[in-house]
Amino acid sequence: MDKFEAIRSFVEVAQTGSFTQAAEQLGLNRAKVTRHVQELEDWFNLRLLNRTTRSVSLTPPGHDVLLSCQRILNDVAGLENLAQYHTEELVGEIRIASPVGLAQGLLYDVLDAFSKKHPNVVFQLLLSDKNAQLVDERVDIALRYTDKPDENLIGRHLLHIESAICCSSDYLKQHGDISHPDDLQDHNCLIHIDQDQWCFIQNQQPLIVAVSGSIRSNELGIIVHAAMNHLGVAYLPCDLANKYLKDGRLVQVLKEVPLPVMSLWALYLSRSYQRPAIRAFIDYLADRLSEDVCVPG
């Protein structure tokens, strides 16, 4: 019996609650994972898992064994990290969850530069404006716009990002100027899912405006393209909007009314035994994204 492989299989089954999912994650067939767990149970002379046709769950002894097995895997990972620190080359895979617009702009440039320096690091990008579940989706780094990072995660603040109310000049010609936030109630607003109230700052107090429109999307990229095609007004972070504001495809309205400033964070699960490639990329990301993103002057 390969005890280390058996431990890996048991931990994976315990974490996923499925022999099939564990096999997929480990790149093994289901029969081999099942055999690994059975060999481990025989070795300990303990039943570690309750198995039914529908579910897999830990037995009470299985809970205790799982903690010890996780420590063993963490110790091995720590040794691998220590060995890699003594080499110059970073290797490995990094899974990053990112908003779509951020990945198409700021993040792409950072990935390109980092990859040229460290060609043996492979990136997997999970792109969505919906927050990823770091454990379930095996995310190493989640990039999020938030002012309140999840308390269960480790966070590193990257930069502040201003926002702008944008539309095309043709849209304004067709539908009239927007001189006050309340005017938005008479315009077709392009809305990110679950954000049908837009917040402004007036007299140092929040001003909330309810908006409605013909297009809602969970991805800001769709909203940007709709705005550039004269379909309505959008509330956009400037890391996504600035290049279109600079080249004139979008124009900013309500310039004199401030919007709340967002923060961009890199979030991850733990500092313990963090692989060198991940740690190096977070440092590189923080260094490259050190300047706040503001509305073009």
BABA-76689 format. One record per residue: x, y, z of N, C-alpha, C in turn; residue in three letters; residue number from 1. Coordinates in pm, whole numbers, padded with zeros to 5 digits. Example, Ala and Ser with C-alpha at 12.3 -4.5 7.8 and 13.67 -1.06 7.14 Angstrom:
<recs>
01319|-00569|00780|01230|-00450|00780|01320|-00330|00780|ala|1
01285|-00225|00708|01367|-00106|00714|01290|00003|00787|ser|2
</recs>
This chain:
<recs>
00084|-00120|00000|00000|00000|00000|00087|00125|00000|met|1
00058|00217|-00090|00121|00348|-00088|00043|00433|00012|asp|2
00098|00447|00132|00023|00511|00241|-00005|00658|00211|lys|3
00090|00725|00148|00068|00867|00119|-00047|00884|00019|phe|4
-00049|00802|-00086|-00157|00810|-00184|-00290|00772|-00120|glu|5
-00288|00676|-00029|-00412|00638|00040|-00464|00752|00126|ala|6
-00373|00822|00193|-00413|00938|00274|-00472|01046|00186|ile|7
-00408|01074|00072|-00461|01175|-00021|-00602|01139|-00068|arg|8
-00622|01013|-00100|-00754|00970|-00147|-00858|00985|-00037|ser|9
-00823|00945|00084|-00919|00956|00195|-00956|01101|00222|phe|10
-00857|01189|00226|-00884|01330|00252|-00973|01389|00143|val|11
-00945|01352|00018|-01024|01406|-00093|-01169|01358|-00086|glu|12
-01189|01231|-00055|-01326|01178|-00042|-01398|01247|00074|val|13
-01328|01265|00186|-01389|01330|00302|-01429|01474|00271|ala|14
-01346|01544|00194|-01374|01685|00165|-01482|01701|00059|gln|15
-01487|01611|-00038|-01587|01624|-00145|-01716|01550|-00114|thr|16
-01709|01451|-00023|-01827|01370|00007|-01864|01276|-00107|gly|17
-01765|01244|-00192|-01796|01163|-00310|-01670|01092|-00358|ser|18
-01679|00959|-00378|-01567|00886|-00436|-01545|00929|-00581|phe|19
-01653|00954|-00653|-01642|00993|-00794|-01572|01128|-00809|thr|20
-01618|01228|-00730|-01555|01360|-00738|-01410|01355|-00693|gln|21
-01382|01276|-00590|-01244|01264|-00542|-01156|01207|-00652|ala|22
-01205|01106|-00721|-01127|01045|-00830|-01099|01146|-00939|ala|23
-01199|01228|-00974|-01180|01329|-01078|-01076|01432|-01036|glu|24
-01081|01475|-00909|-00986|01575|-00862|-00844|01521|-00858|gln|25
-00831|01391|-00827|-00697|01332|-00814|-00645|01277|-00946|leu|26
-00731|01272|-01048|-00689|01215|-01176|-00675|01064|-01171|gly|27
-00754|00999|-01087|-00752|00854|-01073|-00888|00797|-01111|leu|28
-00896|00665|-01127|-01028|00606|-01146|-01092|00578|-01011|asn|29
-01224|00566|-01012|-01298|00552|-00886|-01259|00427|-00810|arg|30
-01233|00319|-00882|-01198|00193|-00817|-01069|00206|-00737|ala|31
-00972|00279|-00791|-00845|00296|-00720|-00863|00378|-00593|lys|32
-00944|00485|-00601|-00970|00566|-00482|-01042|00482|-00376|val|33
-01138|00402|-00419|-01210|00314|-00326|-01113|00217|-00260|thr|34
-01023|00162|-00338|-00924|00068|-00282|-00831|00137|-00185|arg|35
-00788|00260|-00217|-00703|00335|-00126|-00768|00352|00011|his|36
-00895|00393|00010|-00966|00416|00137|-00983|00285|00213|val|37
-01014|00177|00142|-01029|00048|00208|-00898|00003|00271|gln|38
-00786|00025|00200|-00655|-00012|00255|-00623|00070|00379|glu|39
-00662|00196|00378|-00637|00280|00494|-00720|00232|00613|leu|40
-00844|00197|00588|-00929|00145|00695|-00873|00013|00750|glu|41
-00822|-00071|00661|-00762|-00196|00707|-00637|-00170|00789|asp|42
-00559|-00071|00746|-00435|-00039|00818|-00466|00011|00959|trp|43
-00565|00100|00971|-00602|00154|01102|-00695|00060|01180|phe|44
-00752|-00038|01110|-00852|-00125|01169|-00970|-00044|01224|asn|45
-01010|00056|01142|-01120|00144|01179|-01207|00169|01056|leu|46
-01336|00184|01077|-01423|00228|00969|-01421|00381|00969|arg|47
-01372|00440|00861|-01353|00584|00854|-01472|00656|00789|leu|48
-01543|00586|00700|-01651|00648|00625|-01778|00564|00630|leu|49
-01891|00632|00644|-02021|00569|00624|-02058|00583|00476|asn|50
-02090|00473|00412|-02121|00476|00269|-02264|00430|00246|arg|51
-02338|00508|00171|-02469|00466|00122|-02471|00488|-00029|thr|52
-02578|00449|-00094|-02586|00468|-00239|-02593|00616|-00275|thr|53
-02632|00700|-00178|-02651|00842|-00208|-02548|00935|-00145|arg|54
-02480|00889|-00041|-02392|00983|00029|-02274|00910|00094|ser|55
-02173|00991|00126|-02055|00945|00199|-02033|01042|00313|val|56
-02015|00991|00434|-01994|01079|00549|-01890|01017|00641|ser|57
-01827|01101|00721|-01725|01055|00815|-01787|00989|00937|leu|58
-01725|00882|00984|-01760|00825|01113|-01691|00908|01221|thr|59
-01728|00893|01348|-01655|00966|01455|-01504|00941|01452|pro|60
-01457|00815|01440|-01312|00797|01428|-01256|00861|01301|pro|61
-01339|00862|01195|-01296|00922|01069|-01266|01069|01084|gly|62
-01344|01140|01167|-01318|01283|01191|-01178|01302|01250|his|63
-01143|01219|01349|-01011|01234|01413|-00899|01199|01316|asp|64
-00917|01092|01240|-00815|01051|01145|-00798|01157|01036|val|65
-00910|01220|00993|-00902|01322|00890|-00812|01437|00933|leu|66
-00827|01483|01057|-00744|01593|01105|-00595|01557|01100|leu|67
-00562|01434|01141|-00422|01390|01137|-00373|01379|00994|ser|68
-00457|01327|00906|-00416|01313|00766|-00397|01448|00700|cys|69
-00481|01544|00734|-00465|01678|00678|-00334|01741|00725|gln|70
-00299|01717|00850|-00171|01769|00901|-00054|01707|00825|arg|71
-00065|01576|00796|00042|01509|00721|00058|01572|00583|ile|72
-00054|01594|00515|-00047|01655|00381|00007|01797|00388|leu|73
-00032|01872|00491|00021|02007|00508|00172|02006|00533|asn|74
00218|01909|00613|00361|01899|00641|00439|01867|00513|asp|75
00383|01777|00432|00450|01743|00306|00452|01864|00213|val|76
00339|01937|00209|00334|02057|00126|00437|02159|00174|ala|77
00453|02169|00306|00552|02261|00361|00694|02223|00319|gly|78
00723|02093|00318|00855|02047|00274|00877|02077|00125|leu|79
00772|02058|00044|00783|02088|-00099|00808|02237|-00120|glu|80
00738|02318|-00041|00759|02463|-00051|00901|02501|-00014|asn|81
00951|02440|00095|01087|02470|00140|01188|02435|00032|leu|82
01167|02321|-00033|01257|02280|-00140|01251|02379|-00257|ala|83
01130|02424|-00289|01116|02514|-00403|01177|02651|-00375|gln|84
01176|02693|-00247|01238|02822|-00214|01388|02822|-00245|tyr|85
01448|02703|-00252|01591|02695|-00279|01620|02684|-00428|his|86
01518|02693|-00510|01537|02698|-00655|01493|02835|-00703|thr|87
01542|02875|-00818|01509|03006|-00871|01376|03006|-00946|glu|88
01335|02890|-00999|01220|02885|-01087|01092|02851|-01013|glu|89
00988|02929|-01037|00856|02901|-00982|00782|02808|-01076|leu|90
00713|02711|-01018|00635|02617|-01099|00501|02594|-01031|val|91
00407|02541|-01106|00279|02502|-01049|00162|02572|-01115|gly|92
00043|02538|-01067|-00082|02592|-01121|-00146|02685|-01019|glu|93
-00200|02797|-01066|-00269|02892|-00979|-00410|02912|-01035|ile|94
-00511|02883|-00952|-00650|02904|-00992|-00697|03039|-00936|arg|95
-00737|03126|-01026|-00776|03262|-00989|-00922|03285|-01027|ile|96
-01002|03332|-00933|-01140|03373|-00962|-01141|03525|-00971|ala|97
-01200|03576|-01080|-01193|03720|-01104|-01320|03768|-01173|ser|98
-01362|03892|-01145|-01467|03953|-01228|-01421|03958|-01374|pro|99
-01517|03945|-01465|-01483|03936|-01607|-01410|04062|-01655|val|100
-01464|04178|-01625|-01404|04302|-01672|-01264|04323|-01620|gly|101
-01240|04288|-01495|-01106|04301|-01436|-01008|04212|-01510|leu|102
-01049|04089|-01542|-00961|03996|-01611|-00927|04045|-01751|ala|103
-01022|04112|-01815|-00999|04160|-01951|-00910|04284|-01954|gln|104
-00893|04349|-01840|-00814|04471|-01834|-00690|04457|-01748|gly|105
-00700|04501|-01623|-00584|04507|-01535|-00519|04371|-01514|leu|106
-00600|04268|-01491|-00544|04137|-01458|-00469|04077|-01577|leu|107
-00522|04096|-01696|-00456|04038|-01814|-00312|04088|-01827|tyr|108
-00292|04217|-01806|-00158|04273|-01819|-00063|04215|-01715|asp|109
-00115|04194|-01593|-00031|04137|-01487|00004|03992|-01519|val|110
-00095|03915|-01564|-00070|03775|-01599|00033|03764|-01712|leu|111
00020|03850|-01809|00112|03847|-01923|00255|03873|-01877|asp|112
00273|03975|-01794|00408|04009|-01747|00465|03900|-01657|ala|113
00382|03845|-01567|00429|03742|-01474|00465|03614|-01550|phe|114
00384|03578|-01649|00408|03456|-01725|00539|03463|-01803|ser|115
00575|03581|-01850|00702|03596|-01922|00820|03575|-01828|lys|116
00805|03613|-01701|00912|03594|-01604|00916|03450|-01553|lys|117
00796|03386|-01544|00787|03252|-01485|00704|03163|-01577|his|118
00761|03116|-01686|00684|03042|-01786|00634|02906|-01739|pro|119
00684|02856|-01626|00639|02726|-01577|00523|02735|-01477|asn|120
00472|02856|-01459|00351|02875|-01379|00232|02877|-01474|val|121
00132|02794|-01445|00013|02783|-01529|-00105|02844|-01455|val|122
-00182|02928|-01523|-00298|02993|-01462|-00427|02930|-01513|phe|123
-00518|02907|-01422|-00656|02872|-01456|-00744|02987|-01408|gln|124
-00821|03046|-01498|-00903|03162|-01466|-01050|03122|-01461|leu|125
-01114|03153|-01349|-01258|03133|-01334|-01321|03272|-01337|leu|126
-01381|03306|-01449|-01427|03443|-01471|-01579|03452|-01451|leu|127
-01617|03533|-01354|-01758|03557|-01327|-01768|03676|-01235|ser|128
-01876|03754|-01249|-01900|03864|-01156|-01968|03815|-01028|asp|129
-01995|03685|-01021|-02049|03625|-00899|-01931|03575|-00816|lys|130
-01937|03596|-00685|-01828|03555|-00597|-01810|03404|-00598|asn|131
-01687|03360|-00621|-01656|03218|-00622|-01648|03165|-00478|ala|132
-01677|03036|-00464|-01659|02966|-00337|-01519|02905|-00337|gln|133
-01430|02957|-00254|-01290|02920|-00265|-01265|02772|-00238|leu|134
-01336|02715|-00140|-01314|02574|-00108|-01374|02485|-00216|val|135
-01502|02506|-00246|-01572|02419|-00341|-01511|02426|-00480|asp|136
-01465|02544|-00521|-01411|02560|-00656|-01259|02556|-00659|glu|137
-01199|02524|-00548|-01054|02507|-00537|-00978|02630|-00587|arg|138
-01024|02745|-00541|-00965|02872|-00583|-00846|02905|-00493|val|139
-00735|02939|-00555|-00616|02981|-00479|-00624|03129|-00443|asp|140
-00669|03212|-00538|-00679|03356|-00517|-00811|03404|-00576|ile|141
-00890|03475|-00496|-01013|03537|-00546|-00995|03688|-00546|ala|142
-01017|03751|-00660|-01011|03896|-00670|-01153|03951|-00660|leu|143
-01176|04041|-00567|-01312|04090|-00543|-01313|04240|-00518|arg|144
-01415|04305|-00575|-01447|04442|-00539|-01530|04435|-00411|tyr|145
-01478|04486|-00303|-01554|04483|-00178|-01494|04580|-00078|thr|146
-01577|04633|00010|-01528|04713|00123|-01531|04632|00252|asp|147
-01588|04511|00245|-01597|04424|00362|-01555|04283|00323|lys|148
-01424|04256|00321|-01378|04121|00286|-01432|04017|00383|pro|149
-01455|03899|00333|-01503|03787|00414|-01407|03765|00531|asp|150
-01461|03763|00652|-01378|03749|00771|-01312|03611|00780|glu|151
-01364|03513|00705|-01308|03379|00708|-01192|03361|00611|asn|152
-01159|03467|00538|-01052|03460|00440|-00939|03556|00478|leu|153
-00821|03527|00427|-00709|03619|00440|-00718|03717|00324|ile|154
-00701|03845|00353|-00717|03945|00248|-00598|04037|00235|gly|155
-00570|04076|00112|-00466|04176|00085|-00526|04284|-00003|arg|156
-00530|04405|00049|-00587|04516|-00027|-00492|04553|-00141|his|157
-00548|04569|-00261|-00467|04599|-00379|-00475|04746|-00419|leu|158
-00596|04798|-00435|-00609|04938|-00477|-00754|04984|-00461|leu|159
-00773|05115|-00474|-00907|05174|-00477|-00945|05202|-00622|his|160
-01072|05185|-00652|-01120|05205|-00788|-01241|05296|-00786|ile|161
-01232|05407|-00858|-01347|05495|-00873|-01444|05437|-00976|glu|162
-01566|05489|-00976|-01667|05448|-01072|-01719|05569|-01148|ser|163
-01790|05544|-01257|-01844|05653|-01338|-01979|05610|-01396|ala|164
-02069|05707|-01411|-02194|05685|-01483|-02167|05716|-01629|ile|165
-02191|05618|-01716|-02146|05629|-01856|-02259|05596|-01953|cys|166
-02248|05656|-02070|-02335|05620|-02182|-02266|05670|-02309|cys|167
-02326|05645|-02422|-02268|05697|-02546|-02320|05839|-02572|ser|168
-02246|05915|-02648|-02292|06050|-02682|-02419|06043|-02768|ser|169
-02430|05941|-02851|-02552|05925|-02932|-02674|05901|-02846|asp|170
-02654|05825|-02736|-02768|05803|-02645|-02816|05936|-02587|tyr|171
-02723|06021|-02546|-02761|06150|-02489|-02833|06237|-02592|leu|172
-02787|06234|-02716|-02854|06312|-02820|-02998|06267|-02840|lys|173
-03020|06137|-02827|-03154|06083|-02849|-03246|06102|-02728|gln|174
-03189|06096|-02607|-03273|06088|-02487|-03258|06206|-02392|his|175
-03170|06301|-02421|-03158|06419|-02337|-03053|06407|-02230|gly|176
-03011|06524|-02178|-02905|06528|-02077|-02950|06469|-01944|asp|177
-02848|06433|-01865|-02870|06383|-01729|-02795|06478|-01636|ile|178
-02868|06561|-01563|-02804|06663|-01481|-02814|06636|-01332|ser|179
-02899|06543|-01292|-02915|06508|-01150|-02940|06358|-01141|his|180
-02892|06291|-01033|-02915|06147|-01021|-03062|06106|-01037|pro|181
-03155|06190|-00990|-03297|06155|-01003|-03341|06145|-01149|asp|182
-03267|06211|-01240|-03301|06204|-01382|-03288|06062|-01437|asp|183
-03208|05980|-01369|-03188|05843|-01416|-03317|05761|-01416|leu|184
-03413|05804|-01335|-03540|05730|-01330|-03618|05743|-01460|gln|185
-03580|05840|-01543|-03645|05859|-01672|-03561|05804|-01788|asp|186
-03454|05731|-01754|-03365|05678|-01858|-03357|05526|-01850|his|187
-03315|05468|-01961|-03295|05323|-01967|-03159|05291|-01905|asn|188
-03162|05231|-01786|-03038|05200|-01716|-03001|05054|-01738|cys|189
-02874|05031|-01761|-02820|04897|-01785|-02767|04846|-01652|leu|190
-02828|04741|-01602|-02815|04709|-01460|-02744|04577|-01438|ile|191
-02647|04580|-01348|-02587|04455|-01302|-02687|04385|-01210|his|192
-02697|04254|-01223|-02794|04176|-01146|-02787|04214|-00997|ile|193
-02904|04233|-00939|-02919|04264|-00795|-02866|04403|-00757|asp|194
-02844|04490|-00855|-02799|04626|-00822|-02891|04728|-00888|gln|195
-03020|04719|-00855|-03117|04811|-00915|-03135|04938|-00833|asp|196
-03042|04960|-00741|-03032|05089|-00671|-02888|05137|-00684|gln|197
-02871|05258|-00737|-02737|05314|-00754|-02712|05418|-00645|trp|198
-02593|05412|-00588|-02559|05498|-00475|-02468|05612|-00519|cys|199
-02503|05732|-00477|-02423|05853|-00498|-02391|05914|-00362|phe|200
-02299|06011|-00361|-02267|06084|-00239|-02304|06230|-00262|ile|201
-02397|06279|-00182|-02440|06419|-00194|-02441|06481|-00056|gln|202
-02370|06593|-00042|-02357|06659|00089|-02304|06561|00194|asn|203
-02209|06479|00149|-02143|06381|00237|-02239|06275|00291|gln|204
-02353|06260|00228|-02450|06159|00266|-02483|06072|00145|gln|205
-02515|05944|00166|-02553|05860|00053|-02687|05902|-00007|pro|206
-02691|05905|-00138|-02814|05931|-00211|-02843|05808|-00295|leu|207
-02953|05740|-00267|-02988|05615|-00334|-03095|05643|-00439|ile|208
-03069|05598|-00559|-03164|05617|-00669|-03205|05481|-00723|val|209
-03335|05456|-00726|-03386|05331|-00785|-03385|05345|-00937|ala|210
-03328|05246|-01006|-03315|05252|-01152|-03381|05129|-01214|val|211
-03415|05142|-01340|-03473|05029|-01413|-03431|05041|-01559|ser|212
-03443|04931|-01632|-03404|04934|-01772|-03429|04803|-01842|gly|213
-03392|04798|-01967|-03427|04684|-02052|-03325|04571|-02048|ser|214
-03206|04595|-01990|-03102|04492|-01988|-03047|04478|-01847|ile|215
-03043|04352|-01800|-02977|04317|-01675|-02878|04205|-01706|arg|216
-02764|04208|-01643|-02665|04104|-01668|-02582|04081|-01543|ser|217
-02533|03958|-01529|-02440|03930|-01419|-02295|03953|-01460|asn|218
-02272|04002|-01584|-02137|04030|-01630|-02130|04174|-01683|glu|219
-02037|04250|-01629|-02025|04391|-01667|-01985|04409|-01813|leu|220
-01917|04311|-01870|-01878|04324|-02010|-01998|04341|-02101|gly|221
-02107|04270|-02072|-02230|04283|-02151|-02286|04424|-02137|ile|222
-02282|04477|-02016|-02335|04611|-01990|-02253|04716|-02063|ile|223
-02120|04700|-02064|-02034|04795|-02137|-02070|04798|-02285|val|224
-02083|04682|-02344|-02111|04677|-02488|-02250|04733|-02519|his|225
-02346|04710|-02429|-02478|04768|-02450|-02472|04920|-02443|ala|226
-02393|04973|-02350|-02379|05118|-02339|-02312|05176|-02463|ala|227
-02209|05110|-02514|-02139|05160|-02633|-02228|05153|-02757|met|228
-02328|05065|-02753|-02422|05054|-02865|-02548|05138|-02844|asn|229
-02537|05240|-02756|-02639|05344|-02741|-02770|05293|-02678|his|230
-02760|05184|-02599|-02883|05125|-02545|-02921|05180|-02408|leu|231
-02830|05250|-02339|-02866|05302|-02209|-02748|05354|-02130|gly|232
-02772|05370|-02001|-02675|05431|-01908|-02623|05322|-01814|val|233
-02492|05324|-01787|-02431|05220|-01705|-02351|05281|-01591|ala|234
-02346|05209|-01481|-02266|05242|-01362|-02146|05148|-01365|tyr|235
-02027|05200|-01398|-01913|05113|-01427|-01790|05146|-01343|leu|236
-01717|05044|-01299|-01587|05069|-01236|-01490|05120|-01340|pro|237
-01402|05210|-01299|-01316|05277|-01396|-01206|05188|-01453|cys|238
-01172|05078|-01385|-01075|04988|-01446|-01130|04927|-01573|asp|239
-01262|04920|-01585|-01327|04868|-01704|-01365|04981|-01800|leu|240
-01408|05094|-01747|-01465|05200|-01832|-01361|05295|-01891|ala|241
-01246|05309|-01828|-01157|05420|-01866|-01112|05420|-02011|asn|242
-01081|05304|-02066|-01032|05305|-02204|-01142|05350|-02301|lys|243
-01268|05324|-02265|-01377|05368|-02352|-01409|05516|-02331|tyr|244
-01387|05563|-02209|-01402|05707|-02184|-01290|05785|-02255|leu|245
-01171|05730|-02257|-01059|05800|-02318|-01070|05806|-02470|lys|246
-01125|05698|-02531|-01133|05700|-02677|-01267|05753|-02729|asp|247
-01357|05794|-02635|-01480|05860|-02676|-01597|05769|-02706|gly|248
-01577|05638|-02693|-01690|05549|-02718|-01795|05559|-02607|arg|249
-01752|05604|-02489|-01843|05635|-02380|-01812|05775|-02329|leu|250
-01912|05839|-02272|-01892|05969|-02206|-01944|05958|-02063|val|251
-01884|06036|-01976|-01926|06036|-01836|-02033|06142|-01815|gln|252
-02138|06105|-01742|-02241|06200|-01701|-02240|06210|-01549|val|253
-02303|06315|-01497|-02308|06339|-01352|-02168|06346|-01292|leu|254
-02078|06416|-01362|-01939|06425|-01317|-01927|06493|-01181|lys|255
-02019|06584|-01151|-02006|06662|-01028|-02063|06590|-00906|glu|256
-02123|06473|-00926|-02183|06400|-00814|-02094|06279|-00783|val|257
-02026|06277|-00669|-01934|06167|-00639|-02006|06033|-00624|pro|258
-01933|05928|-00655|-01979|05791|-00633|-01890|05725|-00528|leu|259
-01943|05628|-00456|-01857|05557|-00360|-01737|05494|-00430|pro|260
-01624|05494|-00363|-01502|05433|-00416|-01495|05288|-00370|val|261
-01469|05199|-00464|-01460|05057|-00431|-01315|05019|-00400|met|262
-01300|04908|-00331|-01168|04852|-00305|-01156|04717|-00375|ser|263
-01037|04690|-00429|-01010|04560|-00488|-00919|04483|-00394|leu|264
-00961|04360|-00363|-00887|04275|-00269|-00847|04145|-00336|trp|265
-00734|04092|-00294|-00695|03954|-00324|-00724|03872|-00199|ala|266
-00810|03773|-00211|-00852|03691|-00097|-00806|03547|-00117|leu|267
-00765|03484|-00007|-00722|03345|-00014|-00749|03279|00120|tyr|268
-00731|03147|00125|-00778|03071|00241|-00682|03074|00359|leu|269
-00553|03062|00334|-00461|03049|00446|-00321|03091|00406|ser|270
-00247|03142|00504|-00106|03171|00481|-00020|03047|00500|arg|271
-00073|02946|00567|00006|02828|00600|00037|02747|00475|ser|272
00162|02716|00455|00206|02629|00346|00156|02678|00211|tyr|273
00147|02807|00196|00107|02862|00066|00220|02836|-00033|gln|274
00185|02779|-00147|00287|02745|-00246|00362|02870|-00291|arg|275
00491|02856|-00315|00572|02974|-00351|00518|03049|-00472|pro|276
00466|02977|-00572|00416|03045|-00691|00297|03135|-00655|ala|277
00211|03087|-00567|00094|03167|-00527|00139|03289|-00447|ile|278
00228|03266|-00353|00276|03377|-00271|00347|03482|-00357|arg|279
00426|03434|-00453|00499|03527|-00540|00403|03605|-00629|ala|280
00298|03538|-00676|00205|03608|-00765|00125|03714|-00688|phe|281
00085|03684|-00564|00014|03784|-00484|00102|03906|-00461|ile|282
00230|03884|-00430|00322|03996|-00412|00338|04076|-00542|asp|283
00349|04004|-00652|00365|04070|-00782|00240|04150|-00818|tyr|284
00124|04091|-00792|-00004|04157|-00819|-00015|04286|-00738|leu|285
00019|04278|-00609|00011|04396|-00523|00107|04505|-00569|ala|286
00224|04464|-00616|00322|04563|-00663|00276|04629|-00792|asp|287
00222|04551|-00886|00180|04605|-01015|00051|04688|-01005|arg|288
-00034|04653|-00909|-00161|04724|-00893|-00157|04818|-00775|leu|289
-00048|04892|-00762|-00030|04979|-00646|-00093|05116|-00664|ser|290
-00127|05153|-00788|-00184|05286|-00813|-00336|05276|-00826|glu|291
-00407|05363|-00754|-00552|05364|-00760|-00598|05398|-00902|asp|292
-00719|05349|-00936|-00777|05374|-01069|-00882|05483|-01055|val|293
-00858|05595|-01122|-00947|05711|-01110|-01013|05741|-01244|cys|294
-01118|05821|-01238|-01184|05868|-01360|-01084|05953|-01438|val|295
-01075|05937|-01572|-00981|06020|-01650|-01008|06168|-01629|pro|296
-00901|06245|-01615|-00914|06388|-01593|-00953|06465|-01718|gly|297
</recs>
